[in-house]
Amino acid sequence: MSESSRGRILLVDDEEKLRFILRAHLSAAGFEVHEAQNAEQAIAEVKSFRPDLIVMDVGLPGMDGIEGTRRLKADPETSAIPIIMLTARSASDHVVMALEAGAQEYVVKPFDVGELMARIRTVLRLARTRTELDALNNRLATEVEQRTARLRTLYNFTRALNEADSIDAILGLIIEAVTKVTGCQRASILLKDDEGEHLICRRATGIEAAVAGRIRVHANDGIAGKVFTTGKTYVAKVCSGVDDRGYDGESFISTPLIATSLTASEERLGVLSITDRNGGQTFEADEIECVRSIADSGAIAIHNQLGRERLEGSVKVLLMTVGRLAEYRDNETSLHLERVCEYARILTTELHRDSKYAGEIGDGMIEDIYLAAPMHDIGKVGIADDILCKPGKLTDDEYGVMQRHCAIGREVLEPAMARTGPVPLLKMCVEIASSHHERWDGNGYPEGLAGEDIPLAARIIALVDAYDAITSRRRYKEAASHEKAVRIIQEDAGKHFDPHLIEPFLRCADAFNEVRRTHEDDTSSPSRHELASV
């Protein structure tokens, strides 16, 4: 509707005098008026004039007003324009035909101009109301759709958080979620350093890597520092008064801006900032609340992951220490522990490159098996010295006692895993300690597991432990050559060892030999047990 008039009206009548009279009244009332002499001309005029209402006579030459109405209502571009029909006859059949064709109202000739003006105002008022209702419904539908999309994003975000296994993965999910629900092009997450004195950019999008890499904010400085120290959310609608000291460069600051704290269990972890919104609209209250929900959930995930990483770090140190305890009990094995750890890492790295194990072995397993390998013989701490250190061949009964070290290892480690939860490293320790003497053909111990029922980590340790045992000197035997060890392992494929490990082992056999040569036992030094007997 034109801002300079009360509405745009198209008059369609073949009587020029009637058009003149109606035009005068409508123009005086503030309407913008165009005219047409017949239905064909009216249909053409509608395309350019875009009236708010059409007043059309039924009895037009050529195409009558009823047919003209049908055609206008059949066209999606003109179907919403209300039409008032003028008829010289009050016969009900013409009235019905006009209304069925889509007309909103009718006036019978001769008519009082005041009556027609009243009908015009009523129809326009109803049309405006309908337009407003349609706009309101569309706006409500859009809001519902947007809120549904935000809820869906929050739901998917929460589910993904439960599966995230690293700080980087969590930060990526937070950035993805907030940019999706707000339509922002730039976002960053600053986390406190170990001393808690500075905030360092750990993840960003829409910011040049060189700029993001320089972002280092004092914990009391700028917007980021203010948000971090107060734990409050900062929302900026305009640039005036924005302190950009905390963002290392004007290129980062823009508005609208949301900066909110990442806090969990009363520990302030960092700051999430988002800006550079598509269209530049200010943030709605429910959008800010949505960002806060993402920040809160993300902060909890970060806090929990940091706790897990600290725990796993402590566990790793403890594992190496405890592993050396078992080695100390059987001192003659000397550098056995170091070699087995290196062999395990070499073979697992080779398997990581193999398509068969692509979905089973990740970077985390390579590190974990290196750390878990010392636990393979931890159960030997429960074996008496007279059996563990016997210089000659064990009797059947003694061998049965020695076999108990696998079950003892599991009994020692399982309670720790039960207390800490499903930490992958501890789970691997249990698998290795309890199953590294199982055989592929099912003739191993302690449970007689066979094939892929034996955990992969235990199958790997079984092979590398055997290689080290063959190539190392023991009280009861001399060391065999690298070539002999490789031959024995090949011959035992499908019996003692997983046959799928043989080809990867052969590909990295030279690396095994290098570790063997650089980590040879010092056979000139007496063992702890030899010293004890002096």
MARLOLUM-548923 format. One record per residue: residue in three letters; x, y, z of N, C-alpha, C in turn. Coordinates in steps of 0.2 Angstrom, whole numbers, plus 5000, padded with zeros to 4 digits. Example, Ala and Ser with C-alpha at 12.3 -4.5 7.8 and 13.67 -1.06 7.14 Angstrom:
2
ALA506649725039506249785039506649845039;SER506449895035506849955036506450005039;
END
This chain:
534
MET500449945000500050005000500450065000;SER500350114996500750174995500750215001;GLU501350245003501350285009501050355009;SER500950375002500650435001499850435000;SER499550375001498850375000498550325005;ARG497850315005497550275009497550205006;GLY497650195000497650134996497650144989;ARG497750094985497750094978497150054975;ILE496750094971496150064969496150064961;LEU495950004958495850004951495149994949;LEU494850044946494150054944494050014937;VAL493649964936493549934930492849944928;ASP492649984923491949994921491950024914;ASP491550004909491550034903491150094902;GLU490850124908490450184908490950234910;GLU491150284906491650334908491450384913;LYS490750394912490450444917490450414924;LEU490350354925490350324932491050314934;ARG491550304930492250304932492450374934;PHE492250424931492450494933492150504940;ILE491550494941491150504947491550474953;LEU491650404952491950364957492650384958;ARG493050404953493750424954493750494958;ALA493250534957493250604960493150584968;HIS492750544970492550534977493150494980;LEU493450444976494050404979494650444980;SER494750494975495350534976495250584981;ALA494650614982494550654987494650624994;ALA494550564995494550525001495350505002;GLY495750514997496450504998496750434995;PHE496350404991496550344987496850364981;GLU497350324979497650324972497250284967;VAL497050314962496550274958496850264950;HIS496750204948496850194941496250164938;GLU496150174931495550154928495750104922;ALA495250054921495250014915494550004912;GLN494450004906493750004902493549924902;ASN493949874902493649814901494149764905;ALA493949694905494249654910495049634907;GLU495049634900495749624898496249674900;GLN496049734899496449794901496549794908;ALA496049774912496149774920496749724921;ILE496649664918497149614920497849634918;ALA497949674913498649694911498849754916;GLU498349794918498449854922498749824929;VAL498449774931498549744938499349734938;LYS499649704933500349684933500749744935;SER500649804932501049864933500849904939;PHE500149904940499949954945499949924952;ARG499849854953499849824959499349854964;PRO498649854963498149884967498049854973;ASP497849884978497649854985496949824984;LEU496549854979495849834979495549844972;ILE495149804969494849814962494149824963;VAL493849874960493149884959492949864952;MET492549814950492449794944491749774942;ASP491549804936490849794934490749724932;VAL490149694933490049624930489949624922;GLY489549674920489349674913489849714909;LEU490449694908490949724904490849694897;PRO491049734892491049704885491649654884;GLY491549604880492049554879492049504885;MET492549504888492649464894492249494900;ASP491749464903491349494908491749494914;GLY491549534919491849544926491949484930;ILE491449434929491549374933492149324930;GLU492149324923492749284920493449324922;GLY493349394922493949424924494249414931;THR493749404935493849394942494149324943;ARG493849274939494149204939494849204938;ARG495049244932495749244930496249274935;LEU495949324938496449364943496549314949;LYS495949284951496049244957496449174955;ALA496449154949496849094947497649114947;ASP497749174946498549194946498749204953;PRO499349164955499549174961499849244963;GLU500049284958500249344959499749394960;THR499149384958498549434959497949404963;SER498049334965497449304969497249334975;ALA497749374979497649394985497249464985;ILE497249494979496949564978496149564979;PRO495849594984495149594985494749624979;ILE494149594978493749624972493049634974;ILE492849704973492149714974491749714967;MET491249674966490849674960490349724960;LEU490249754954489649804953489149764948;THR488549764950488049724945487449764945;ALA487149764939486549804938485949764939;ARG486049704941485449654943485549624949;SER485049624953485149594960484949514960;ALA484949494954484749414954485249374958;SER485049334961485449294966485949254962;ASP485749234956486249194952486849224950;HIS486849294949487449334947487849344953;VAL487449354959487849374965488249304967;VAL487949254967488249184968488849174964;MET488749184957489249174952489849224954;ALA489749284956490249334958490649314964;LEU490249294969490649264975491049204974;GLU490749154970491049094968491649104964;ALA491649154960492249174956492849204960;GLY492649224966493149244971493149314973;ALA492549354971492449424974492349424981;GLN492549474985492449484992491849514993;GLU491549554989490949594990490649614984;TYR489949634984489649654978489149714980;VAL489049764975488649814976488149824970;VAL487549824971487049824966486849894963;LYS486949904956486749974953486049974953;PRO485750044953486150104955486250094963;PHE486850124965487050124972487250194974;ASP487250194981487350264984488150264985;VAL488450314983489150314983489450304990;GLY489050334995489250325002489350255004;GLU488850215001488850145003489450115000;LEU489550124993490150094990490850114994;MET490850174996491450205000491550165006;ALA490950155009490950115016491250045014;ARG490950005009491149945007491849935006;ILE492149985002492849995000493249995006;ARG493050035011493450045017493449975021;THR492849945022492849885025493249825022;VAL493249825016493549765012494349785013;LEU494549845012495249865013495449845020;ARG495049865025495249855032495349775033;LEU494849735031494949665031495549635028;ALA495649665022496249645018496949665022;ARG496949725025497549735029497549695035;THR497049675038497049635044497249565042;ARG497049545036497249475034497949475032;THR498249535029498949535028499349535034;GLU499149575039499449575046499449505049;LEU498849475049498849405052499349355048;ASP499349365041499749325037500549335039;ALA500649405040501349415042501549395049;LEU501049395053501149375060501249295060;ASN500849265057500849195056501549175053;ASN501749205048502349195045502949205050;ARG502949265054503449275058503449225064;LEU502849205066502849155072503049085069;ALA502949075063503149005060503949015059;THR504149065057504949075057505249075064;GLU504949105069505249095075505249025078;VAL504648995077504548925079505148885076;GLU505148895069505648855065506448865068;GLN506548935069507248955072507348925079;ARG506848925083506948895090506948815089;THR506548785085506648715084507348695081;ALA507648735077508248725074508748735080;ARG508648785084509148795090509148735094;LEU508548715096508448655101508748595097;ARG508648585091508948525088509748535088;THR510048595087510748605087510948595094;LEU510648615099510848605106510848525108;TYR510348495105510248425107510848385103;ASN510948395097511548365093512148385097;PHE512248445099512848465102512948435109;THR512448425113512548385119512748315118;ARG512448285113512548215111513248205109;ALA513548255105514148255102514748265108;LEU514548305113514948315118515148255122;ASN514648215123514648145127515148105123;GLU515248115117515748065113516448105112;ALA516448165113517148205112517648175117;ASP518248165114518748125118519448175119;SER519348235117519948285118519648355119;ILE520148395122519948465122519848495115;ASP520248485110520148515104519448495101;ALA519248425102518648405099518048445102;ILE518048455109517548495113517548565110;LEU518148595109518148665107517848675100;GLY517948625096517748625089516948625089;LEU516648585094515948575094515648635097;ILE515948675101515648735104515648785099;ILE516248795095516248845090515748825084;GLU515648765082515148745077514448765079;ALA514248745086513648755088513448835089;VAL513848875092513748945093513648985086;THR514048965081514048995075513448975071;LYS513148915072512548895069511948925071;VAL511948935078511248955081511249035080;THR511849065079511849145079511949165072;GLY512249125067512349155061512949195061;CYS513449195066514049235066514549195062;GLN515049245059515549215055516249215059;ARG516249245065516849245069516749215076;ALA517149175078517049155085517749135088;SER517849135094518449115097518349095104;ILE518849045106518849025113519449035116;LEU519549075122520149085125520149045132;LEU520649005133520648965139521248995143;LYS521148985150521749015154522348965154;ASP522948995155523548955155523648925161;ASP524148885162524248845168524348885174;GLU524548945173524648995179524049035181;GLY523549035176522949065177522949145176;GLU523549165173523649235173523449265166;HIS523449225161523349245154522749205151;LEU522449225146521949185142522249185135;ILE522349125133522649105126522149075121;CYS522149105115521649075110521749005108;ARG521348965110521448885109521048865102;ARG520548905101520148885095519748945092;ALA519748955085519449015082519248995075;THR518749035073518449025066518349095064;GLY518449115057518349175054518849225056;ILE519449205059520049245061520649215058;GLU521049255055521649235052522049195057;ALA522349145055522749105060523349145063;ALA523649185059524149225062523949275068;VAL523349295067523049345072522849305078;ALA522449245077522249205082522849175086;GLY523349165083523949135086524249185091;ARG524149255090524449305094523949325100;ILE523349305100522949325105523149295112;ARG523349335116523549325123523349375127;VAL522849365131522549415135522649415143;HIS522849465146522949465153522249445156;ALA522249405161521649385164521249445167;ASN521449505168521149565170521049615165;ASP521149605159521249655153520649645148;GLY520449705146519949705140519249675142;ILE518849665137518249625137518349555140;ALA518849525137518949455139519049445146;GLY519549495148519749485155519149505160;LYS518749555158518149575162517649515162;VAL517549485157517049425157517349365161;PHE518049355160518349305164518349315171;THR518449375174518549385181517849395184;THR517349415180516649425183516249365182;GLY516349325177515949265176515349285172;LYS515249355170514649375167514649375160;THR514049385157514049385149514049455147;TYR514449475142514549545139514149545132;VAL513749585131513349595125513449665122;ALA513749675117513849745114513449745107;LYS513049805107512649815101512949855096;VAL513349905099513749955094514449955096;CYS514849985092515549985094515750035099;SER515350085100515550145104515750115111;GLY516250135114516450115120516750045121;VAL516850015115517049945116517849945117;ASP518149915122518849915123519149855120;ASP519549865115519749805111520449785113;ARG520749805119521449795121521449715122;GLY520949685123521049615125520949565118;TYR520949595112520849555107521449565101;ASP521949595103522549595099522449615092;GLY522149675091522049705084521349725083;GLU521249775079520549805078520149755074;SER520549715070520149675065519749625068;PHE519849605075519449555078518849585081;ILE518849655083518249675086517749705081;SER517149685082516549705078515949695082;THR515349725080514749715084514249695079;PRO513649665081513549645088514049595091;LEU514149585097514649545100514349515107;ILE514449445107514349415114514949385116;ALA515149395122515749365126515449345132;THR515549275133515249245139515749195142;SER515749185149516249155152516149075152;LEU516649035152516648965152516848945159;THR516348925163516448915170516048845172;ALA516448805176516148745178516348725185;SER515948705189516148685196516448745199;GLU516248805198516548865201517248885199;GLU517448845194518148855191518048895184;ARG518348955184518348995177518848965173;LEU518648945167519148905162519348955157;GLY518849005155519049045149518449085147;VAL518449105140517949155138517749125130;LEU517149125129516849115122516649185119;SER516849205113516649265110516449245103;ILE515849285101515549275094515449345092;THR515549355085515349415082515349415075;ASP515249465071515249475064514649435061;ARG514049455064513449415062513149435055;ASN512949385052512649395045512049445046;GLY512049495042511549545042511649595048;GLY512149585052512249635058511749645063;GLN511149605063510649615068510949605075;THR510549635079510749625087510449555089;PHE510749535094510549465097509949475101;GLU509449425099508849415103508949385110;ALA508549395115508649365121508749295121;ASP508249265117508349185117508949165114;GLU509249205109509849185106510449185111;ILE510449245115510949245120510949195125;GLU510249175127510149115132510449055129;CYS510349045122510548985119511348985119;VAL511649035118512349035118512649025125;ARG512249045130512449035137512448955138;SER511848925136511748855137512348815134;ILE512548835128513148805124513748815128;ALA513848875131514448885134514448845141;ASP513948845144513848805151514048735150;SER513648705145513748635143514548615141;GLY514748665137515448655134515948665140;ALA515848705144516248715150516348655154;ILE515748625156515748565160516148505156;ALA516048505149516448455146517148465146;ILE517348535145518048545146518348535153;HIS517948555158518148535165518248465166;ASN517848425163517848355164518448325160;GLN518548345154519048325150519748335153;LEU519848395156520448415159520548375165;GLY520048355169520148315174520348245172;ARG520048215167520248155164520948155162;GLU521148205158521848215156522348215162;ARG522148255167522648255173522648185176;LEU522048155176522048085179522448035175;GLU522348045168522747995164523448015164;GLY523648075165524348095166524648065172;SER524348065177524548035184524547955183;VAL524047925179524047855178524647835174;LYS524847875169525447855165526047855169;VAL526147905173526747905177526747845182;LEU526147835185526147775189526247705186;LEU525947705180526047635176526847625175;MET527147675173527947665172528247645178;THR528047675184528347655190528147585192;VAL527547575192527347505194527647455189;GLY527647465183527947415178528647405180;ARG529047455182529747435184529747395191;LEU529247395195529247355201529247285199;ALA528847265194528847195191529547175188;GLU529847225184530447215181531047205187;TYR530947245192531447235198531447165201;ARG530847135201530747075204531147015200;ASP531147035194531546985189532047025186;ASN532547045190533047085187533447065181;GLU533447005180533846975174533546995168;THR532947015168532647035161532947105159;SER533247145164533647205162533247255158;LEU533447265152533047315148532447285144;HIS532247235146531647205143531047245142;LEU530947285148530347325148530347385143;GLU530947415142531047465137530947445130;ARG531247385129531247355122530547335120;VAL530147305125529447285123529047345122;CYS529147405126528747465125528847485118;GLU529547495116529747515109529447475104;TYR529547405104529247355099528447365099;ALA528147375104527447385104527247445100;ARG527547495101527447565098527547555090;ILE528147525089528347515082527747475078;LEU527547415081527147375077526447405077;THR526247445082525547475082525547535077;THR526047565077526147625072526047595065;GLU526347535063526347505057525647475055;LEU525247455061524547435060524147485058;HIS524247545061523847605060523847625053;ARG524347605049524447625042524047575038;ASP523847515041523547465037522747475037;SER522447465031521747485031521347435035;LYS521547375036521247325040521047355047;TYR521547395050521547415057521347485057;ALA521247525051521147595051520547615056;GLY520047575057519547605061519647575069;GLU520147535070520247505077520847545080;ILE521247565076521847595079521947665078;GLY521947715083522047785082522647805085;ASP522847865084523447895087523447885095;GLY522847885098522847875105523047805107;MET522947755103523147685105523847675104;ILE524147705100524947705099525247725105;GLU525047785108525347805114525147765120;ASP524447745120524247705126524647635126;ILE524747605121525047535121525747545123;TYR526047595121526747605124526747615131;LEU526247645134526247655141525947595145;ALA525547555142525247495145525647435145;ALA526147435140526547375139526947355145;PRO527147405150527547385156527047345161;MET526447345160525947305164525947235162;HIS526247215157526047145154526247085159;ASP526847105163527047055168526947075175;ILE526547125176526447155183526247095188;GLY525847045186525646995190526146955193;LYS526846965190527346925193527546945200;VAL527347005202527447025209527146975214;GLY526646935212526346895216526646825216;ILE527146815212527446745211528046745216;ALA528146685219528746685224529346685220;ASP529946705224530546715221530846645219;ASP530746595223531046525221530746505215;ILE530146525212529946505206530146555201;LEU530046615202530146675197530846675195;CYS531346665200532046665199532346605198;LYS532046545197532346485197532746475191;PRO533446455192533846455186533746395181;GLY533446345183533346285179532646285176;LYS532446235173531746225170531246215176;LEU530646245175530146235180529746175180;THR529546145185529146085185528446105183;ASP528046055182527346065179527046105185;ASP527046085191526746125196526946195197;GLU527646205196527946275196527646315190;TYR527646285184527446315178526646335179;GLY526246295183525546315184525546375188;VAL525946375193526046435198526246495194;MET526746485189526946545185526346575181;GLN525946525178525446545174524946595178;ARG524946585184524446625188524646705188;HIS525246725185525346795185524846835180;CYS524546805175524046835171523446855175;ALA523246805179522646815183522746865189;ILE523346865192523546905197523546985194;GLY523846985188523847055185523147085184;ARG522747045182522047065181521747085188;GLU521847045193521547055199521847125202;VAL522447135201522747195203522447255200;LEU522347255193522247315189521447325189;GLU521047275189520347285188520047335193;PRO520147325200519947375205520047445203;ALA520647465200520847525199520347555193;MET520247515188519847535183519147545185;ALA518847505190518247505193518147575196;ARG518647605199518647665203518647725198;THR519047725193519147775189518647785183;GLY518347725182517847725176518247705170;PRO517847705164518147675158518747715155;VAL519347725158519847755155520247705150;PRO520247725144520547675139521147645141;LEU521647685144522347665145522247605150;LEU521847615156521847565161521447505158;LYS520947515154520647455151521147415147;MET521647445143522147415139522647375144;CYS522747405149523247375154522947305157;VAL522347305158521947245161522047195155;GLU521847215149521847165143522547135142;ILE523047175142523747155141523947105147;ALA523847135153524047095159523747025159;SER523147025157522746955158522746915152;SER522946945146522846905140523446895135;HIS524046925138524546925133524846855132;HIS524646805136524846735135524346685132;GLU523846715129523346685125523646665119;ARG523346615115523646595109523046605104;TRP523246615097522746625092522346565091;ASP522646505092522346435091521946415097;GLY521946455103521546445109521946395114;ASN522546385113522946345117523346385122;GLY523146445123523546485128523246485135;TYR523446535139523146535146523046615147;PRO522646635152522346585157521646565155;GLU521346595150520646575148520546535142;GLY521046525138521046485132520646525127;LEU520646585127520346625122520746615115;ALA520346625109520546605103520446665098;GLY520846675093520646715087520546795090;GLU520046825087519946895088519546905095;ASP519446845099519146855105519746885110;ILE520346875108520946895112520946975110;PRO520947015115521047095113521647105109;LEU521547155104522047165099522747185103;ALA522647225108523247245112523647185115;ALA523247145117523647085120523947035114;ARG523647035109523947005103524547035101;ILE524547095101525247135099525747125104;ILE525547125111526047115116526347045116;ALA525846995114526046925114526646915109;LEU526546955103527046945098527746975100;VAL527647045102528347075103528647055109;ASP528247025114528546995120528946935118;ALA528646895114528946835111529646845107;TYR529646895103530246925100530746935104;ASP530546975110531146995115531346935118;ALA530946885120531146825124531646785120;ILE531446785113531846745109532546775108;THR532546835107533246875106533646895112;SER533346875118533746895124533946835128;ARG534546845131534846795135534446785142;ARG534346725144534046715150534446665154;ARG534246655161534646615165534746545162;TYR534146525158534146455156534246445148;LYS534446505145534646505138535046555135;GLU535346555129535646605126535246645122;ALA535446705120535046745115535046715108;ALA534446715105534446695097534546755093;SER534646745087534746795082534146835080;HIS534146895077533546925075533246885069;GLU533646855065533346815059532946755062;LYS533246725067532946665070532246685073;ALA532246735076531646755080531146775074;VAL531246805069530846815064530546755061;ARG530946705060530746645057530346605061;ILE530446605068530046565073529346605073;ILE529346665073528646705073528246685067;GLN528646685061528246665055527946595055;GLU528346555058528146485058527546475063;ASP527546515068526946515073526346555071;ALA526346585065525746625063525146575062;GLY524546595065523946555065523946505071;LYS524546495074524546455080524646495086;HIS525246515087525346565093525046635092;PHE525246655086525146725084524546745079;ASP524346805080523746825075524146825068;PRO523846785063524146785057524146855053;HIS523646895055523646965052524147015054;LEU524546995059525047035062525747025059;ILE525746965055526446945053526646995047;GLU526247005042526547055037526747115039;PRO526247155044526547215047527147205051;PHE527247155054527847145058528447135054;LEU528347095048528947095043529147155040;ARG528647205039528747265036529147315041;CYS529147305047529447345052530047305056;ALA530147245053530647195057531347235058;ASP531547275053532247305053532247355059;ALA531647385060531547435066531647395073;PHE531347335073531447295079532147275080;ASN532547255075533247245075533647295078;GLU533447355076533847415078533747435085;VAL533047425088532947435095533347375099;ARG533347315096533647265100534447275100;ARG534747305095535447315095535647375100;THR535147425100535347485104535147485111;HIS534747425113534447415120534647345122;GLU535247325120535547265123535647265130;ASP535547205133535647195140536347195142;ASP536547225147537247225149537447155153;THR537647105150537747045153538347035157;SER538747095157539347095162539147105169;SER538647145170538447165177538047105180;PRO538147095187537847045190537147065192;SER536647015192535947035193535847045201;ARG535247065202535047075210535147015213;HIS534846955210534846895214535546865215;GLU536046875210536746855210537046895216;LEU536946955216537246995222536946975229;ALA536346955229536046935235536346875238;SER536546835233536846765235537546775237;VAL537846825237538546835238538646845246;
END
